[in-house]
C-alpha cells in the first residue's frame, strides 16, 4: 500500500513541476525578424507638394502600403522609381509599410 502512495506522490509532483514548463514553451510567441532596407530615405517629410520620394541603396521595385492612424489601409502601390504621388491623401499622419524584395520597413509619414 505504501508503494502505491509513494508512486502516486512522485507522479503528482512530476506533473506539477512539468506542467508550467510545458505551458511556457507552448505560449511563446515566435520572434519575427525583419530584414531592414539598406539606405532607406523618405523625403520630404512632412509632405507639402503631394509628392514624396522614397529611395534606397538597391533602388529595386517597392511595394508601398499606406495606413491611417486607425490601421485602415488607404493606398497600396508598386513603386518602380523614386517618386510617389500622395496628393489624394488628406492632411494627417499615416503609416508607410515598405517592402523591397524580402526587406521590410515601417515609417511614419506626415501629410500637410
C-alpha positions as semicolon CSV with decimal commas, in nm:
position;residue;x (nm);y (nm);z (nm)
1;X;0,000;0,000;0,000
2;X;0,286;0,236;0,087
3;X;0,438;0,177;-0,256
4;X;0,118;0,291;-0,431
5;X;0,104;0,613;-0,229
6;X;0,471;0,679;-0,287
7;X;0,429;0,619;-0,661
8;X;0,123;0,848;-0,677
9;X;0,305;1,115;-0,475
10;X;0,602;1,115;-0,716
11;X;0,371;1,116;-1,017
12;X;0,176;1,418;-0,888
13;X;0,500;1,602;-0,804
14;X;0,633;1,534;-1,152
15;X;0,314;1,660;-1,318
16;X;0,311;1,977;-1,107
17;X;0,673;2,057;-1,190
18;X;0,648;1,964;-1,559
19;X;0,316;2,137;-1,636
20;X;0,431;2,502;-1,602
21;X;0,745;2,435;-1,808
22;X;0,541;2,290;-2,093
23;X;0,289;2,574;-2,075
24;X;0,562;2,835;-2,103
25;X;0,714;2,671;-2,409
26;X;0,381;2,645;-2,590
27;X;0,281;3,003;-2,500
28;X;0,591;3,156;-2,653
29;X;0,532;3,383;-2,949
30;X;0,779;3,324;-3,231
31;X;1,013;3,618;-3,287
32;X;0,964;3,799;-3,617
33;X;1,287;3,928;-3,751
34;X;1,258;4,198;-4,011
35;X;1,532;4,245;-4,266
36;X;1,588;4,623;-4,284
37;X;1,602;4,815;-4,613
38;X;1,955;4,945;-4,662
39;X;1,983;5,321;-4,707
40;X;1,609;5,389;-4,693
41;X;1,530;5,756;-4,736
42;X;1,184;5,918;-4,737
43;X;1,164;6,290;-4,815
44;X;1,019;6,546;-4,778
45;X;0,851;6,454;-4,455
46;X;0,615;6,632;-4,385
47;X;0,485;6,622;-4,742
48;X;0,356;6,954;-4,874
49;X;0,356;6,924;-5,254
50;X;0,166;6,598;-5,296
51;X;0,478;6,400;-5,388
52;X;0,712;6,200;-5,168
53;X;1,042;6,049;-5,275
54;X;1,141;5,705;-5,147
55;X;1,486;5,574;-5,228
56;X;1,722;5,304;-5,104
57;X;2,067;5,171;-5,176
58;X;1,936;4,898;-5,408
59;X;1,657;5,105;-5,570
60;X;1,455;4,793;-5,656
61;X;1,078;4,789;-5,707
62;X;0,899;4,855;-5,378
63;X;0,553;4,764;-5,256
64;X;0,415;5,056;-5,056
65;X;0,112;5,029;-4,827
66;X;-0,023;5,340;-4,656
67;X;-0,242;5,313;-4,346
68;X;-0,420;5,583;-4,147
69;X;-0,363;5,605;-3,770
70;X;-0,658;5,373;-3,709
71;X;-0,489;5,099;-3,913
72;X;-0,722;5,121;-4,212
73;X;-0,543;5,080;-4,548
74;X;-0,584;5,392;-4,761
75;X;-0,343;5,329;-5,052
76;X;-0,133;5,046;-5,195
77;X;0,105;5,085;-5,484
78;X;0,412;4,941;-5,655
79;X;0,690;5,196;-5,684
80;X;0,937;5,141;-5,967
81;X;1,114;5,477;-5,943
82;X;1,150;5,713;-5,651
83;X;0,852;5,946;-5,682
84;X;0,516;5,857;-5,527
85;X;0,201;6,066;-5,558
86;X;0,019;6,119;-5,228
87;X;-0,199;6,412;-5,338
88;X;-0,514;6,202;-5,281
89;X;-0,436;6,178;-4,907
90;X;-0,599;6,425;-4,669
91;X;-0,367;6,609;-4,429
92;X;-0,275;6,390;-4,134
93;X;-0,040;6,124;-4,004
94;X;-0,001;5,794;-4,190
95;X;0,200;5,474;-4,153
96;X;0,406;5,354;-4,451
97;X;0,485;4,986;-4,486
98;X;0,755;4,941;-4,744
99;X;0,874;4,611;-4,890
100;X;1,174;4,583;-5,121
101;X;1,240;4,220;-5,206
102;X;1,249;4,039;-4,871
103;X;1,345;4,354;-4,680
104;X;1,072;4,548;-4,497
105;X;1,042;4,877;-4,313
106;X;0,770;5,075;-4,137
107;X;0,783;5,454;-4,121
108;X;0,562;5,747;-4,022
109;X;0,452;5,993;-4,293
110;X;0,304;6,335;-4,224
111;X;0,094;6,499;-4,497
112;X;0,023;6,872;-4,466
